[in-house]
């Protein structure tokens, strides 16, 4: 069975059901397996079928497809007694159809395809990878770490019959805010920690206008998050955020302890969570591209920086023509190399850079969802393109 070929779900589902019949899995054990295989962390290094001894050469993206489908299918059969195969697929498609009414992202063709075909396309749309960088929407570097929100929202949908979008939106908001608070605990912060926050924010499925309102753990609204696994998931992603550099300083350790207590998670499980994420990163670093570096987001930033530099150089003449008509922007970009711009100046630079990107097709990447996180790279490289006379005049003026 090839997860990249049409018809893979219909071929895979009977094997999955056979697997469930031969393994006594409850939802807690299933979650632990998904975490062990990296799905919870957004980096699938294995699937349930690796445990069965079947040697399958799937890519990380294909493993993520399998894990997402298996998690959704398990949720259905764990909730619905005597559920049937096609009913399971229909239920999952209906779940995504409800979400699609809010997002308009899947474009499900009702009546033109089987439910199996529809689900394959939905899962393909849902799964993104960070390799090769920028050939896909780069803002999805972190997106697979949020896929388990789908599983929890689907479970909520099956149990209550309520529209799952609002539940998923709230849970996703809590997750992003928790990551934001977690990264603030670092005693030694890097610019890449701020970038990591922005990458999480630009990788969300349910919230297009999320705002970090929570300043502390106690500000998190977790009352609607009544599922035990949802709270464990929040703690796991917080642990992943603080362990991203494989260091856990005192403030981060205390934060995880306090977060676990706030989520009403037993102390033994809090310790298990912090130990496991460290073990996972150490064990799988060689197999996961963005963990092969001291800081995964730093690697992303450096690689993206090279790509942006190439784009700018290729469009140098066109950029200089546009800049020649934006005197205020040129002045501020020059000033940005010797002092910090204030908020009004930063806003002016951002808006004018976006206008320039709109006029140059090759720079459309900066207009993609999440592209705003790369605009600082433009402010870094553009001054290097400016005529030497400009830089000399700027230095002379500043020296007076």
C-alpha positions as YAML, in Angstrom:
chain: A
units: angstrom
residues:
- id: 1
  name: UNK
  ca: [0.00, 0.00, 0.00]
- id: 2
  name: UNK
  ca: [1.40, 3.36, -1.08]
- id: 3
  name: UNK
  ca: [0.03, 6.39, 0.86]
- id: 4
  name: UNK
  ca: [0.94, 8.59, -2.10]
- id: 5
  name: UNK
  ca: [-1.16, 6.61, -4.58]
- id: 6
  name: UNK
  ca: [-4.87, 6.95, -5.20]
- id: 7
  name: UNK
  ca: [-7.00, 4.43, -3.31]
- id: 8
  name: UNK
  ca: [-4.64, 4.02, -0.37]
- id: 9
  name: UNK
  ca: [-7.24, 4.56, 2.36]
- id: 10
  name: UNK
  ca: [-9.55, 1.84, 1.08]
- id: 11
  name: UNK
  ca: [-6.59, -0.56, 0.98]
- id: 12
  name: UNK
  ca: [-5.23, 0.49, 4.37]
- id: 13
  name: UNK
  ca: [-8.41, 0.52, 6.46]
- id: 14
  name: UNK
  ca: [-8.93, -3.30, 6.61]
- id: 15
  name: UNK
  ca: [-5.32, -3.74, 7.79]
- id: 16
  name: UNK
  ca: [-5.85, -1.07, 10.42]
- id: 17
  name: UNK
  ca: [-9.01, -2.78, 11.72]
- id: 18
  name: UNK
  ca: [-7.17, -6.11, 11.80]
- id: 19
  name: UNK
  ca: [-4.43, -4.40, 13.80]
- id: 20
  name: UNK
  ca: [-6.97, -3.06, 16.30]
- id: 21
  name: UNK
  ca: [-8.51, -6.51, 16.72]
- id: 22
  name: UNK
  ca: [-5.14, -7.96, 17.64]
- id: 23
  name: UNK
  ca: [-4.08, -5.13, 19.97]
- id: 24
  name: UNK
  ca: [-5.86, -4.00, 23.11]
- id: 25
  name: UNK
  ca: [-5.61, -0.23, 22.65]
- id: 26
  name: UNK
  ca: [-7.50, 2.36, 24.66]
- id: 27
  name: UNK
  ca: [-7.30, 6.08, 23.83]
- id: 28
  name: UNK
  ca: [-4.51, 6.70, 26.34]
- id: 29
  name: UNK
  ca: [-2.31, 3.96, 24.88]
- id: 30
  name: UNK
  ca: [-3.09, 5.14, 21.36]
- id: 31
  name: UNK
  ca: [-1.99, 8.66, 22.31]
- id: 32
  name: UNK
  ca: [1.24, 7.37, 23.81]
- id: 33
  name: UNK
  ca: [1.99, 5.44, 20.63]
- id: 34
  name: UNK
  ca: [1.32, 8.50, 18.47]
- id: 35
  name: UNK
  ca: [3.66, 10.49, 20.70]
- id: 36
  name: UNK
  ca: [6.31, 7.77, 20.60]
- id: 37
  name: UNK
  ca: [6.09, 7.78, 16.81]
- id: 38
  name: UNK
  ca: [6.49, 11.57, 16.69]
- id: 39
  name: UNK
  ca: [3.03, 12.43, 15.37]
- id: 40
  name: UNK
  ca: [2.18, 14.51, 18.44]
- id: 41
  name: UNK
  ca: [5.41, 16.47, 17.96]
- id: 42
  name: UNK
  ca: [4.78, 17.04, 14.24]
- id: 43
  name: UNK
  ca: [7.58, 14.72, 13.07]
- id: 44
  name: UNK
  ca: [6.33, 11.22, 12.29]
- id: 45
  name: UNK
  ca: [9.28, 8.83, 12.42]
- id: 46
  name: UNK
  ca: [7.16, 5.68, 12.59]
- id: 47
  name: UNK
  ca: [3.60, 4.31, 12.46]
- id: 48
  name: UNK
  ca: [1.65, 1.64, 14.29]
- id: 49
  name: UNK
  ca: [2.64, -0.79, 11.57]
- id: 50
  name: UNK
  ca: [6.33, -0.38, 12.35]
- id: 51
  name: UNK
  ca: [5.53, -2.04, 15.67]
- id: 52
  name: UNK
  ca: [3.91, -4.97, 13.87]
- id: 53
  name: UNK
  ca: [7.22, -5.92, 12.27]
- id: 54
  name: UNK
  ca: [6.14, -5.00, 8.74]
- id: 55
  name: UNK
  ca: [9.03, -3.20, 7.05]
- id: 56
  name: UNK
  ca: [7.56, -0.35, 5.03]
- id: 57
  name: UNK
  ca: [9.62, 2.36, 3.37]
- id: 58
  name: UNK
  ca: [7.35, 5.36, 3.77]
- id: 59
  name: UNK
  ca: [8.50, 8.97, 3.73]
- id: 60
  name: UNK
  ca: [7.90, 11.18, 6.75]
- id: 61
  name: UNK
  ca: [4.98, 12.81, 4.93]
- id: 62
  name: UNK
  ca: [3.46, 9.42, 4.14]
- id: 63
  name: UNK
  ca: [3.91, 8.31, 7.76]
- id: 64
  name: UNK
  ca: [2.15, 11.49, 8.88]
- id: 65
  name: UNK
  ca: [-0.77, 10.69, 6.55]
- id: 66
  name: UNK
  ca: [-1.03, 7.20, 8.00]
- id: 67
  name: UNK
  ca: [-0.83, 8.44, 11.59]
- id: 68
  name: UNK
  ca: [-3.47, 11.13, 11.04]
- id: 69
  name: UNK
  ca: [-5.84, 8.67, 9.40]
- id: 70
  name: UNK
  ca: [-5.22, 5.98, 12.04]
- id: 71
  name: UNK
  ca: [-5.84, 8.48, 14.84]
- id: 72
  name: UNK
  ca: [-9.12, 9.63, 13.27]
- id: 73
  name: UNK
  ca: [-10.25, 6.08, 12.48]
- id: 74
  name: UNK
  ca: [-9.38, 4.88, 15.99]
- id: 75
  name: UNK
  ca: [-11.39, 7.77, 17.44]
- id: 76
  name: UNK
  ca: [-14.41, 6.74, 15.36]
- id: 77
  name: UNK
  ca: [-14.35, 3.04, 16.22]
- id: 78
  name: UNK
  ca: [-13.56, 3.79, 19.87]
- id: 79
  name: UNK
  ca: [-16.69, 5.97, 20.06]
- id: 80
  name: UNK
  ca: [-19.11, 4.15, 17.74]
- id: 81
  name: UNK
  ca: [-20.04, 0.60, 18.69]
- id: 82
  name: UNK
  ca: [-20.22, -1.75, 15.68]
- id: 83
  name: UNK
  ca: [-19.22, 1.06, 13.32]
- id: 84
  name: UNK
  ca: [-18.80, 0.18, 9.64]
- id: 85
  name: UNK
  ca: [-15.86, 1.02, 7.40]
- id: 86
  name: UNK
  ca: [-17.63, 3.35, 4.98]
- id: 87
  name: UNK
  ca: [-19.56, 5.00, 7.82]
- id: 88
  name: UNK
  ca: [-16.20, 5.82, 9.44]
- id: 89
  name: UNK
  ca: [-14.91, 7.48, 6.28]
- id: 90
  name: UNK
  ca: [-18.18, 9.37, 5.79]
- id: 91
  name: UNK
  ca: [-18.07, 10.63, 9.38]
- id: 92
  name: UNK
  ca: [-14.51, 11.94, 8.96]
- id: 93
  name: UNK
  ca: [-15.39, 13.66, 5.66]
- id: 94
  name: UNK
  ca: [-18.50, 15.22, 7.24]
- id: 95
  name: UNK
  ca: [-16.32, 16.47, 10.09]
- id: 96
  name: UNK
  ca: [-13.93, 18.18, 7.68]
- id: 97
  name: UNK
  ca: [-16.87, 19.47, 5.65]
- id: 98
  name: UNK
  ca: [-18.12, 21.35, 8.72]
- id: 99
  name: UNK
  ca: [-14.68, 22.88, 9.18]
- id: 100
  name: UNK
  ca: [-14.51, 23.72, 5.49]
- id: 101
  name: UNK
  ca: [-17.64, 25.86, 5.73]
- id: 102
  name: UNK
  ca: [-15.60, 28.13, 7.97]
- id: 103
  name: UNK
  ca: [-12.31, 27.93, 6.12]
- id: 104
  name: UNK
  ca: [-13.11, 27.21, 2.46]
- id: 105
  name: UNK
  ca: [-9.79, 25.39, 2.24]
- id: 106
  name: UNK
  ca: [-10.59, 21.84, 1.13]
- id: 107
  name: UNK
  ca: [-13.12, 22.50, -1.66]
- id: 108
  name: UNK
  ca: [-14.86, 19.14, -1.21]
- id: 109
  name: UNK
  ca: [-16.62, 18.04, -4.38]
- id: 110
  name: UNK
  ca: [-19.87, 16.50, -3.20]
- id: 111
  name: UNK
  ca: [-21.25, 13.79, -5.48]
- id: 112
  name: UNK
  ca: [-18.32, 13.75, -7.91]
- id: 113
  name: UNK
  ca: [-16.01, 11.51, -5.89]
- id: 114
  name: UNK
  ca: [-16.30, 8.65, -3.41]
- id: 115
  name: UNK
  ca: [-15.87, 9.51, 0.25]
- id: 116
  name: UNK
  ca: [-12.56, 7.63, 0.13]
- id: 117
  name: UNK
  ca: [-11.33, 9.89, -2.69]
- id: 118
  name: UNK
  ca: [-12.51, 12.97, -0.82]
- id: 119
  name: UNK
  ca: [-10.73, 11.98, 2.39]
- id: 120
  name: UNK
  ca: [-7.46, 11.25, 0.59]
- id: 121
  name: UNK
  ca: [-7.48, 14.76, -0.88]
- id: 122
  name: UNK
  ca: [-8.39, 16.31, 2.46]
- id: 123
  name: UNK
  ca: [-5.54, 14.54, 4.26]
- id: 124
  name: UNK
  ca: [-3.11, 15.51, 1.50]
- id: 125
  name: UNK
  ca: [-4.21, 19.12, 1.90]
- id: 126
  name: UNK
  ca: [-3.87, 18.88, 5.66]
- id: 127
  name: UNK
  ca: [-0.34, 17.48, 5.57]
- id: 128
  name: UNK
  ca: [2.57, 19.76, 4.76]
- id: 129
  name: UNK
  ca: [6.31, 19.32, 5.10]
- id: 130
  name: UNK
  ca: [9.23, 21.70, 5.46]
- id: 131
  name: UNK
  ca: [11.28, 20.09, 2.69]
- id: 132
  name: UNK
  ca: [12.04, 21.43, 0.20]
- id: 133
  name: UNK
  ca: [11.80, 24.78, 1.97]
- id: 134
  name: UNK
  ca: [9.70, 27.45, 0.28]
- id: 135
  name: UNK
  ca: [8.52, 25.15, -2.51]
- id: 136
  name: UNK
  ca: [5.48, 24.57, -0.36]
- id: 137
  name: UNK
  ca: [3.94, 27.10, 1.98]
- id: 138
  name: UNK
  ca: [6.91, 27.65, 4.29]
- id: 139
  name: UNK
  ca: [4.61, 28.67, 7.12]
- id: 140
  name: UNK
  ca: [3.73, 24.99, 7.59]
- id: 141
  name: UNK
  ca: [7.07, 24.11, 9.17]
- id: 142
  name: UNK
  ca: [5.33, 23.58, 12.49]
- id: 143
  name: UNK
  ca: [1.83, 22.77, 11.23]
- id: 144
  name: UNK
  ca: [1.98, 18.99, 11.75]
- id: 145
  name: UNK
  ca: [2.45, 19.52, 15.48]
- id: 146
  name: UNK
  ca: [-1.11, 20.91, 15.51]
- id: 147
  name: UNK
  ca: [-2.72, 18.01, 13.62]
- id: 148
  name: UNK
  ca: [-3.87, 16.29, 16.79]
- id: 149
  name: UNK
  ca: [-6.30, 19.18, 17.25]
- id: 150
  name: UNK
  ca: [-8.24, 17.60, 14.36]
- id: 151
  name: UNK
  ca: [-8.41, 14.31, 16.23]
- id: 152
  name: UNK
  ca: [-9.66, 15.89, 19.44]
- id: 153
  name: UNK
  ca: [-12.17, 18.06, 17.56]
- id: 154
  name: UNK
  ca: [-13.41, 14.96, 15.71]
- id: 155
  name: UNK
  ca: [-13.85, 13.15, 19.03]
- id: 156
  name: UNK
  ca: [-15.82, 16.14, 20.34]
- id: 157
  name: UNK
  ca: [-17.96, 16.07, 17.19]
- id: 158
  name: UNK
  ca: [-18.76, 12.36, 17.60]
- id: 159
  name: UNK
  ca: [-19.60, 12.64, 21.31]
- id: 160
  name: UNK
  ca: [-21.68, 15.82, 21.22]
- id: 161
  name: UNK
  ca: [-22.84, 16.30, 17.63]
- id: 162
  name: UNK
  ca: [-21.83, 19.96, 17.97]
- id: 163
  name: UNK
  ca: [-20.04, 21.85, 15.24]
- id: 164
  name: UNK
  ca: [-16.36, 21.00, 15.87]
- id: 165
  name: UNK
  ca: [-14.98, 24.26, 14.51]
- id: 166
  name: UNK
  ca: [-15.45, 26.33, 17.66]
- id: 167
  name: UNK
  ca: [-14.00, 23.58, 19.85]
- id: 168
  name: UNK
  ca: [-10.96, 23.24, 17.57]
- id: 169
  name: UNK
  ca: [-10.57, 27.01, 17.43]
- id: 170
  name: UNK
  ca: [-10.54, 27.31, 21.22]
- id: 171
  name: UNK
  ca: [-8.13, 24.41, 21.74]
- id: 172
  name: UNK
  ca: [-5.78, 25.70, 19.09]
- id: 173
  name: UNK
  ca: [-5.84, 29.14, 20.69]
- id: 174
  name: UNK
  ca: [-4.93, 27.64, 24.08]
- id: 175
  name: UNK
  ca: [-2.06, 25.72, 22.47]
- id: 176
  name: UNK
  ca: [-0.61, 28.77, 20.72]
- id: 177
  name: UNK
  ca: [-0.91, 30.89, 23.83]
- id: 178
  name: UNK
  ca: [0.72, 28.16, 25.92]
- id: 179
  name: UNK
  ca: [3.66, 27.93, 23.52]
- id: 180
  name: UNK
  ca: [3.96, 31.70, 23.60]
- id: 181
  name: UNK
  ca: [4.05, 31.72, 27.41]
- id: 182
  name: UNK
  ca: [6.48, 28.76, 27.45]
- id: 183
  name: UNK
  ca: [9.01, 30.49, 25.23]
- id: 184
  name: UNK
  ca: [8.88, 33.57, 27.44]
- id: 185
  name: UNK
  ca: [10.25, 31.44, 30.30]
- id: 186
  name: UNK
  ca: [13.67, 31.09, 28.68]
- id: 187
  name: UNK
  ca: [16.37, 32.74, 30.75]
- id: 188
  name: UNK
  ca: [18.42, 33.32, 27.58]
- id: 189
  name: UNK
  ca: [16.11, 34.16, 24.70]
- id: 190
  name: UNK
  ca: [17.16, 34.15, 21.05]
- id: 191
  name: UNK
  ca: [15.55, 35.93, 18.12]
- id: 192
  name: UNK
  ca: [14.66, 32.44, 16.88]
- id: 193
  name: UNK
  ca: [12.38, 31.88, 19.85]
- id: 194
  name: UNK
  ca: [10.29, 34.83, 18.69]
- id: 195
  name: UNK
  ca: [10.34, 33.40, 15.17]
- id: 196
  name: UNK
  ca: [9.16, 30.06, 16.52]
- id: 197
  name: UNK
  ca: [6.12, 31.79, 18.03]
- id: 198
  name: UNK
  ca: [5.35, 33.45, 14.71]
- id: 199
  name: UNK
  ca: [5.74, 30.14, 12.88]
- id: 200
  name: UNK
  ca: [3.23, 28.50, 15.22]
- id: 201
  name: UNK
  ca: [0.85, 31.40, 14.72]
- id: 202
  name: UNK
  ca: [1.13, 31.22, 10.94]
- id: 203
  name: UNK
  ca: [0.59, 27.44, 10.96]
- id: 204
  name: UNK
  ca: [-2.81, 27.42, 12.63]
- id: 205
  name: UNK
  ca: [-5.81, 25.72, 10.99]
- id: 206
  name: UNK
  ca: [-8.76, 27.13, 12.90]
- id: 207
  name: UNK
  ca: [-7.71, 30.62, 14.02]
- id: 208
  name: UNK
  ca: [-6.95, 33.18, 11.35]
- id: 209
  name: UNK
  ca: [-7.01, 36.11, 13.74]
- id: 210
  name: UNK
  ca: [-5.49, 34.65, 16.89]
- id: 211
  name: UNK
  ca: [-4.23, 37.13, 19.45]
- id: 212
  name: UNK
  ca: [-1.96, 36.25, 22.36]
- id: 213
  name: UNK
  ca: [-4.14, 37.42, 25.22]
- id: 214
  name: UNK
  ca: [-2.78, 35.15, 27.93]
- id: 215
  name: UNK
  ca: [0.14, 36.61, 29.86]
- id: 216
  name: UNK
  ca: [0.44, 33.85, 32.46]
- id: 217
  name: UNK
  ca: [-0.71, 30.28, 32.89]
- id: 218
  name: UNK
  ca: [-3.68, 31.40, 34.97]
- id: 219
  name: UNK
  ca: [-4.92, 33.50, 32.05]
- id: 220
  name: UNK
  ca: [-5.44, 30.37, 29.91]
- id: 221
  name: UNK
  ca: [-9.11, 29.47, 29.48]
- id: 222
  name: UNK
  ca: [-8.97, 25.70, 29.80]
- id: 223
  name: UNK
  ca: [-12.50, 25.10, 31.13]
- id: 224
  name: UNK
  ca: [-13.84, 24.06, 27.68]
- id: 225
  name: UNK
  ca: [-10.82, 21.76, 27.29]
- id: 226
  name: UNK
  ca: [-12.33, 18.99, 29.35]
- id: 227
  name: UNK
  ca: [-10.73, 16.04, 27.56]
- id: 228
  name: UNK
  ca: [-7.88, 14.44, 29.51]
- id: 229
  name: UNK
  ca: [-5.83, 13.87, 26.34]
- id: 230
  name: UNK
  ca: [-6.30, 17.49, 25.26]
- id: 231
  name: UNK
  ca: [-4.65, 18.67, 28.47]
- id: 232
  name: UNK
  ca: [-1.83, 16.15, 28.06]
- id: 233
  name: UNK
  ca: [-1.38, 17.41, 24.51]
- id: 234
  name: UNK
  ca: [-1.07, 21.01, 25.73]
- id: 235
  name: UNK
  ca: [1.67, 19.97, 28.16]
- id: 236
  name: UNK
  ca: [3.47, 17.94, 25.46]
- id: 237
  name: UNK
  ca: [3.65, 20.89, 23.06]
- id: 238
  name: UNK
  ca: [4.78, 23.20, 25.85]
- id: 239
  name: UNK
  ca: [7.56, 20.72, 26.68]
- id: 240
  name: UNK
  ca: [8.52, 20.56, 22.99]
- id: 241
  name: UNK
  ca: [8.71, 24.37, 22.87]
- id: 242
  name: UNK
  ca: [11.07, 24.67, 25.83]
- id: 243
  name: UNK
  ca: [13.17, 21.66, 24.82]
- id: 244
  name: UNK
  ca: [13.75, 22.96, 21.27]
- id: 245
  name: UNK
  ca: [17.37, 23.77, 22.09]
- id: 246
  name: UNK
  ca: [17.83, 20.59, 24.19]
- id: 247
  name: UNK
  ca: [18.28, 22.66, 27.31]
- id: 248
  name: UNK
  ca: [15.90, 22.99, 30.22]
- id: 249
  name: UNK
  ca: [16.83, 25.80, 32.55]
- id: 250
  name: UNK
  ca: [15.35, 26.32, 36.00]
- id: 251
  name: UNK
  ca: [12.62, 28.75, 34.93]
- id: 252
  name: UNK
  ca: [11.47, 26.38, 32.17]
- id: 253
  name: UNK
  ca: [11.39, 23.43, 34.56]
- id: 254
  name: UNK
  ca: [9.31, 25.38, 37.07]
- id: 255
  name: UNK
  ca: [7.00, 26.53, 34.27]
- id: 256
  name: UNK
  ca: [6.29, 22.95, 33.13]
- id: 257
  name: UNK
  ca: [5.59, 21.91, 36.72]
- id: 258
  name: UNK
  ca: [3.19, 24.82, 37.20]
- id: 259
  name: UNK
  ca: [1.48, 24.22, 33.86]
- id: 260
  name: UNK
  ca: [1.00, 20.54, 34.68]
- id: 261
  name: UNK
  ca: [-0.54, 21.44, 38.04]
- id: 262
  name: UNK
  ca: [-2.82, 24.00, 36.37]
- id: 263
  name: UNK
  ca: [-3.94, 21.35, 33.87]
- id: 264
  name: UNK
  ca: [-4.53, 18.94, 36.79]
- id: 265
  name: UNK
  ca: [-2.02, 16.45, 35.44]
- id: 266
  name: UNK
  ca: [-0.41, 14.08, 37.99]
- id: 267
  name: UNK
  ca: [3.23, 14.89, 38.95]
- id: 268
  name: UNK
  ca: [4.45, 11.52, 37.62]
- id: 269
  name: UNK
  ca: [2.98, 12.29, 34.18]
- id: 270
  name: UNK
  ca: [4.49, 15.78, 34.18]
- id: 271
  name: UNK
  ca: [7.91, 14.25, 34.76]
- id: 272
  name: UNK
  ca: [7.27, 11.61, 32.10]
- id: 273
  name: UNK
  ca: [6.35, 14.31, 29.59]
- id: 274
  name: UNK
  ca: [9.51, 16.34, 30.16]
- id: 275
  name: UNK
  ca: [11.71, 13.24, 30.07]
- id: 276
  name: UNK
  ca: [10.06, 11.80, 26.97]
- id: 277
  name: UNK
  ca: [10.37, 14.86, 24.72]
- id: 278
  name: UNK
  ca: [14.07, 15.10, 25.57]
- id: 279
  name: UNK
  ca: [14.51, 11.40, 24.82]
- id: 280
  name: UNK
  ca: [12.59, 11.71, 21.54]
- id: 281
  name: UNK
  ca: [14.70, 14.63, 20.29]
- id: 282
  name: UNK
  ca: [17.93, 12.90, 21.26]
- id: 283
  name: UNK
  ca: [16.93, 9.56, 19.73]
- id: 284
  name: UNK
  ca: [15.53, 10.88, 16.45]
- id: 285
  name: UNK
  ca: [17.69, 13.90, 15.73]
- id: 286
  name: UNK
  ca: [19.49, 12.12, 12.87]
- id: 287
  name: UNK
  ca: [16.21, 11.13, 11.19]
- id: 288
  name: UNK
  ca: [14.46, 14.50, 11.33]
- id: 289
  name: UNK
  ca: [15.83, 17.20, 9.07]
- id: 290
  name: UNK
  ca: [14.95, 20.19, 11.21]
- id: 291
  name: UNK
  ca: [16.32, 18.54, 14.36]
- id: 292
  name: UNK
  ca: [19.76, 18.06, 12.82]
- id: 293
  name: UNK
  ca: [20.73, 21.53, 14.03]
- id: 294
  name: UNK
  ca: [21.25, 23.15, 17.40]
- id: 295
  name: UNK
  ca: [18.02, 25.06, 16.96]
- id: 296
  name: UNK
  ca: [15.44, 23.92, 14.36]
- id: 297
  name: UNK
  ca: [14.02, 27.39, 13.86]
- id: 298
  name: UNK
  ca: [17.52, 28.81, 13.53]
- id: 299
  name: UNK
  ca: [18.12, 26.32, 10.72]
- id: 300
  name: UNK
  ca: [14.87, 27.35, 9.08]
- id: 301
  name: UNK
  ca: [15.80, 31.00, 9.39]
- id: 302
  name: UNK
  ca: [19.32, 30.54, 7.98]
- id: 303
  name: UNK
  ca: [18.15, 28.41, 5.06]
- id: 304
  name: UNK
  ca: [15.34, 30.82, 4.30]
- id: 305
  name: UNK
  ca: [17.75, 33.73, 4.55]
- id: 306
  name: UNK
  ca: [19.83, 32.22, 1.75]
- id: 307
  name: UNK
  ca: [16.76, 31.74, -0.42]
- id: 308
  name: UNK
  ca: [15.53, 35.29, 0.18]
- id: 309
  name: UNK
  ca: [18.99, 36.65, -0.62]
- id: 310
  name: UNK
  ca: [18.94, 34.82, -3.94]
- id: 311
  name: UNK
  ca: [15.48, 36.15, -4.78]
- id: 312
  name: UNK
  ca: [16.54, 39.71, -4.02]
- id: 313
  name: UNK
  ca: [19.69, 39.49, -6.13]
- id: 314
  name: UNK
  ca: [17.77, 38.05, -9.07]
- id: 315
  name: UNK
  ca: [15.34, 40.95, -8.89]
- id: 316
  name: UNK
  ca: [17.91, 43.61, -8.05]
- id: 317
  name: UNK
  ca: [17.20, 45.95, -10.97]
- id: 318
  name: UNK
  ca: [13.44, 45.83, -10.52]
- id: 319
  name: UNK
  ca: [13.80, 46.38, -6.77]
- id: 320
  name: UNK
  ca: [16.03, 49.40, -7.27]
- id: 321
  name: UNK
  ca: [13.46, 50.89, -9.68]
- id: 322
  name: UNK
  ca: [10.74, 50.49, -7.06]
- id: 323
  name: UNK
  ca: [12.95, 51.82, -4.28]
- id: 324
  name: UNK
  ca: [13.81, 54.87, -6.37]
- id: 325
  name: UNK
  ca: [10.14, 55.86, -6.07]
- id: 326
  name: UNK
  ca: [10.04, 55.28, -2.30]
- id: 327
  name: UNK
  ca: [12.39, 57.85, -0.80]
- id: 328
  name: UNK
  ca: [10.96, 57.53, 2.71]
- id: 329
  name: UNK
  ca: [11.37, 53.76, 2.64]
- id: 330
  name: UNK
  ca: [14.97, 54.00, 1.44]
- id: 331
  name: UNK
  ca: [15.79, 56.46, 4.20]
- id: 332
  name: UNK
  ca: [14.24, 54.26, 6.89]
- id: 333
  name: UNK
  ca: [15.96, 51.13, 5.59]
- id: 334
  name: UNK
  ca: [19.26, 52.94, 5.77]
- id: 335
  name: UNK
  ca: [18.49, 54.14, 9.28]
- id: 336
  name: UNK
  ca: [17.52, 50.60, 10.35]
- id: 337
  name: UNK
  ca: [21.16, 49.53, 9.95]
- id: 338
  name: UNK
  ca: [22.33, 51.92, 12.67]
- id: 339
  name: UNK
  ca: [19.35, 52.27, 15.03]
- id: 340
  name: UNK
  ca: [16.09, 50.61, 16.03]
- id: 341
  name: UNK
  ca: [13.06, 51.97, 14.21]
- id: 342
  name: UNK
  ca: [10.03, 53.00, 16.26]
- id: 343
  name: UNK
  ca: [6.66, 51.30, 15.81]
- id: 344
  name: UNK
  ca: [5.31, 53.86, 13.33]
- id: 345
  name: UNK
  ca: [8.45, 53.59, 11.22]
- id: 346
  name: UNK
  ca: [8.32, 49.79, 11.28]
- id: 347
  name: UNK
  ca: [4.70, 49.89, 10.17]
- id: 348
  name: UNK
  ca: [5.56, 52.24, 7.30]
- id: 349
  name: UNK
  ca: [8.44, 50.00, 6.20]
- id: 350
  name: UNK
  ca: [6.27, 46.88, 6.35]
- id: 351
  name: UNK
  ca: [3.42, 48.39, 4.31]
- id: 352
  name: UNK
  ca: [5.71, 49.80, 1.63]
- id: 353
  name: UNK
  ca: [7.65, 46.54, 1.35]
- id: 354
  name: UNK
  ca: [4.39, 44.66, 0.88]
- id: 355
  name: UNK
  ca: [3.41, 47.08, -1.89]
- id: 356
  name: UNK
  ca: [6.75, 46.46, -3.60]
- id: 357
  name: UNK
  ca: [6.34, 42.68, -3.30]
- id: 358
  name: UNK
  ca: [2.91, 42.97, -4.94]
- id: 359
  name: UNK
  ca: [4.50, 44.64, -7.95]
- id: 360
  name: UNK
  ca: [7.25, 42.00, -8.38]
- id: 361
  name: UNK
  ca: [5.82, 38.48, -9.06]
- id: 362
  name: UNK
  ca: [9.01, 36.72, -7.96]
- id: 363
  name: UNK
  ca: [8.60, 38.19, -4.47]
- id: 364
  name: UNK
  ca: [5.04, 36.96, -4.07]
- id: 365
  name: UNK
  ca: [6.31, 34.50, -1.46]
- id: 366
  name: UNK
  ca: [6.22, 37.33, 1.06]
- id: 367
  name: UNK
  ca: [2.48, 37.68, 0.44]
- id: 368
  name: UNK
  ca: [1.68, 34.05, 1.28]
- id: 369
  name: UNK
  ca: [0.05, 33.22, 4.63]
- id: 370
  name: UNK
  ca: [2.83, 33.60, 7.17]
- id: 371
  name: UNK
  ca: [5.04, 35.48, 4.72]
- id: 372
  name: UNK
  ca: [5.16, 38.47, 7.02]
- id: 373
  name: UNK
  ca: [7.65, 36.68, 9.26]
- id: 374
  name: UNK
  ca: [10.23, 36.97, 6.47]
- id: 375
  name: UNK
  ca: [9.85, 40.69, 5.81]
- id: 376
  name: UNK
  ca: [12.69, 41.51, 8.26]
- id: 377
  name: UNK
  ca: [14.97, 39.64, 5.86]
- id: 378
  name: UNK
  ca: [14.12, 42.19, 3.18]
- id: 379
  name: UNK
  ca: [15.09, 45.03, 5.50]
- id: 380
  name: UNK
  ca: [18.35, 43.21, 6.14]
- id: 381
  name: UNK
  ca: [19.34, 42.66, 2.51]
- id: 382
  name: UNK
  ca: [17.92, 45.67, 0.68]
- id: 383
  name: UNK
  ca: [20.40, 48.21, 2.16]
- id: 384
  name: UNK
  ca: [23.18, 46.12, 0.61]
- id: 385
  name: UNK
  ca: [21.65, 46.80, -2.82]
- id: 386
  name: UNK
  ca: [21.54, 50.54, -2.39]
- id: 387
  name: UNK
  ca: [24.07, 52.62, -4.34]
- id: 388
  name: UNK
  ca: [27.36, 53.13, -2.52]
- id: 389
  name: UNK
  ca: [26.87, 56.89, -2.74]
- id: 390
  name: UNK
  ca: [23.76, 56.55, -0.59]
- id: 391
  name: UNK
  ca: [25.63, 54.63, 2.11]
- id: 392
  name: UNK
  ca: [28.51, 57.07, 2.03]
- id: 393
  name: UNK
  ca: [26.15, 60.04, 2.37]
- id: 394
  name: UNK
  ca: [24.30, 58.31, 5.21]
- id: 395
  name: UNK
  ca: [27.54, 57.68, 7.10]
- id: 396
  name: UNK
  ca: [28.68, 61.26, 6.55]
- id: 397
  name: UNK
  ca: [25.35, 62.64, 7.78]
- id: 398
  name: UNK
  ca: [25.41, 60.39, 10.86]
- id: 399
  name: UNK
  ca: [28.95, 61.41, 11.71]
- id: 400
  name: UNK
  ca: [28.07, 65.12, 11.83]
...
